[in-house]
Amino acid sequence: MNSYWVDLLGAEVKQLSGKYRTRVIDAGSGPALLLLHGTGGHAENYARNIPRLAQHFRVVAMDFLWHGRSQTEGYDPEIIPALVDQVVDVMDALGMEAASVEGQSLGGWVAMQLALNHPSRVQRLILTTTMGYTPEAGAIPGYDEPDWSANLASSLAVLRDPSYENVRSRMARILADPQQLTDEAVLVRQALYRRPALSAVQQAFVSEYLAGETARRHVVTDTMLRRIVHPTLVFWGDRNRTPPALGERLARQVQHGRFHCAADTGHWAQFESADEHDRVVIAFMNETEGYEEVRHAGTV
């Protein structure tokens, strides 16, 4: 397996200075596809995907505020509105009137809110093991939302002591097969977490994200999902902590949803099953045959 940065030699890495300072990886040409990472992550979360996707699209992976090498100041415990505003700012800075948007985990939550609040800026929506969705009570038999606050102590410990082993352990828990985790993926994350300003703001961020109530004001409900009109692909892993039934439910609530579940795959689905993810995403983006639209809301 090549190094990330061997595969990404044709990409441009730059800092945008609009309303916010945002680092992006920009590669390829054609229809625009924005890639939004999960909490604690950064643009390299999509390093396995960018080279292949960039053969078909202009791919822009970005570091969220308070992540990666984007700005660390200005932390807002509401979290989601600021991140949505940052995505719009990136699009404006790059001259994109509209783009397709993939969000994984936290990124999916931001992508859904972007589609709801700025529908004209979104063309297609890809939600990969997304967070931020709360179905109607009892809608999924036997489903209870996990206690995310149970992860807080270990998440804070990694930020306070970003040793190689601590970072690797933190990342391994989001994979079905920890052997998929490369040394390079760990070393990139470790280098970022060793930056004092990032470590400090990440501790505030994860405390709110995992155990606070402020950000949860912006959870997406079934009623809200039914307003999303964009073609939507929901990509899941069968060993994600929230089960495929949640992703299936989500895909049925939006007006034009599709669902795909990768086998032997955990939360970091675009990384762990990169080949399958990219094939499915390219097919969805190009509207090839073989992706049957799931039924609309109310038929689960």
N, C-alpha and C positions, 0 to 999 in steps of 0.2 A: 504494500500500500504506500503510495507516494505521500510525502509531506503535504500538509495543507498548502503551504506557500509555493511548492512546486506546481501543484494543480492550479493555483490562483495567480500564476505569474502574469497572466493577461489582464488581471483585474486592476482597478485603480482604487487605492485607499486614500480617503481625503477627509478633512474636517470641514464641515459646512458651518458658516457663521450667519445664521438668520436670527430669528427670535431666540433660538437656542444654539449652543455649540454641539454639533452632532457628528460623530464619526460614522462614515459609511464605507462599505465595499461595493463598488459599482463595476459591473461586468456585462458584456454582451450588448446586443442591440435588438430592436423590435419592440413588441408590446411590453409595457412596463409591469414588473412584478416586484412588489415590496415584500421583504421577509422580516418578520418581527419575532424576536426571541422570547424566551421565558425568563422568569424571575431569577436573578443572580447570574444571568448569562450575558451574551454579547454576540456580535455579528458572526463570529466563528462558529456559533452553534449550527450554522448552515454551510460550513466549509465543505462538507461532503456533497452538498447539493448544488452549490453555485456553479461549478464548472459545467455540469451537464445541463442545468437549466439555462445557462447563458448561451448555449448553442441555439436556443429558440427564442429567448426573451432578453430584454434589458433587465437585469436582476440587480436590485439594490437591497443589501442587507445593512441594517443600521444598529447602532448601540442606543438603547433607550437612555433617557435621562437617568442619572444616578447609577449607571451601569457602564461597563467597559471603559472606553476612553472618551465618552461623551461627558458633558459637564456634570460636576458633582454638587455644585451649589444649587440653592433654590428648592430644596426638598419640600414637597407638599404631601401630607399624609392622605389626601384624597386620592392620590396616585393616578387614577385612570384618566380624568379630564386633561391633566397636564400631558400625559403620554399621547393621548389622541391629538392634542394641539401640536405636539412635537412632530407627529407623523405628517400632519397638514403642512407644517413649517418645512419639513424636508421636501415634500412634493413641490411646494412653492419655490424653494431654492433650486430645485432641479428642473423647473419648468414643466412639471407634470400636471396637467389638468385633471387627469384621472389615472388610476392604476388598479391592477388586480393586487390583492393583499393576502399574504399567508401569515397567520399568526399561530405560534405554538405556545401552549400553556398560557402564561400571562399575555403573550402576544396575541393569542386568539381572543382574549377578553377585550383587549384594545381594539382589535380588528372589528369585532361585533359592534362596539360602541362607535367606532368610526363610520361603519355602514349605517348605523341608526341616526347619527348626528350630522353626517356629511355624505348623504347617499350619492350625490352627483360625483363625488371624488373616487368612488369605488366601482370597478367594473365586475370583477369576480372576487369571491371570498373563499379562502381555504382555511379551515379551522382544524388544526392538528392538536389532538389531545388537549383541547382548550380548557382553561379554567374560567371562572366568572359566570357560569351558567347554573341557575337554580331552577329545576323543574317544579311544577305544581306538586303539592304534597300528595303522596300516594300514586303518582303517575307511573313510577317504575317500581313494581312490586319488589320488596326486599331491599330497596336501595336507601341507604342513609349516607349523607355526605360525610366523608372522613373527617376526623378531628385534625385539621392541619396544624393546630397549635402544638401538637405533639412533636412536630419537626423543628420547633423554634430553637430549643436549647442546642441541638446539634448544628443547626445552621449558623447560630451565633458563634459557636465554638470554632468553626472553620474560619470565619472572618477574623476572629481574634488570634488564631494561630494557624495561618495558611500553610502548614507543612505539606509536603507532597502527599503523605499518607492521608492526612485529614481531607485535603481537596479531593483526592481520588475516592475516598469513602463517600463523600458527599455526592459526587457525580455518579458513582456506581449504583446508587439506590434508585436512580431513575431509568435504569436499563434492565431489561429482562435477563440479558447475558452480560455481566460485568466485563467479560473478556473482550467485548467489543470496544471497550474504552481504551484509547491509545494514550501513550505517554505524552504525545504532543498536545492532545486535548487537555490533559491535566496540567501540563506546564504553562499553556496559555492562560488558563483560568488562575493558576497560582500566581503568575506574574501580575495579573490584574489585581487580585486580592491583596497583594503585598503593597499596593499603593495606599498610604494612610488615609487620604481623603476619600477614596472609594470605599475602603473598609468601614470608615465611620458612617458614611451615608447609607451603605448597604445594611448595616446593623439596624438603623432606624427603619429602613425600607422593609426588611424581612419581618421585623417585629410587628409592623402594621399589617403587612400582607398576610402573615400566617395567623396572627392572634388579635388583630385590631378590629374595630367596627367601622371606622371612617371610610375606608376603601369599599367596604361591602355595601355602602349606599348605592353603588354603581353596578351591582350584579344584574345580569340579564335574565329576564323571566320568559316564560313561554309567550305571554302576551306581547312582550317586546319583540321576540323572535319572529312572530307572525307578521311584523311590519317589514322584515328584511326581504327585499324583492330580488336581490342579486343572485345569480347562479352561485350555489354554495356547495363546496365539497367538504365533508367532514371526514378527516383521516384519523384513524385510531389504532391503538395497539391492543392486542387481546390480553396483555398482561399489564396494562396501565392500571394505576391504583383506582381510578374511577372506571367502571366497567364499560364495555362496548354498548350496553343498553343505554347509557347516558348519551353517547354520541349518536346512536340511532334515533333516540328521542329528539335530540337537537335537530338532526337532519330532516325530521318530519315536521318540525314547527316552522322552519323558514319556507318561503313560498316556492323555491326551486332548489331542493336539496338532494344531494347524493351522499352515500355513506360507503366508506371502505375501511376494512379492518385488517391490519397486517398481523400475521401469525408470529408467535414467539417474539413479541415486541412490547416494550414497556412505554414509559412516558416520553422519552426522547425519541419519538418514532421516526422523525425525519433523519436522524443520525443513525439509529440502530438498523433501520430497514431502508437505507438511502436509495438503493436501486429501485425497489418497489415504489417507494414514495415518489421518486422523480418520474417514473413511468406513468403512474396514476395522475400526477399533477399535470404533466405535459399533455396527456390525453384529455383531461378535463379542460385545460386551457384552450386546446385546439378543437374541443367539441367533437372528438372522434366517437365512433359508435362503440357500444359496449358498456356505457354508463347509464343505466336505467334510473330515471328519476324516481325517488321514493315518494310515497304518498304524502299529501299535505297534512298539516296539523289536524288533530282531532281523530285520526284514524289509527293511532297507536294501539 
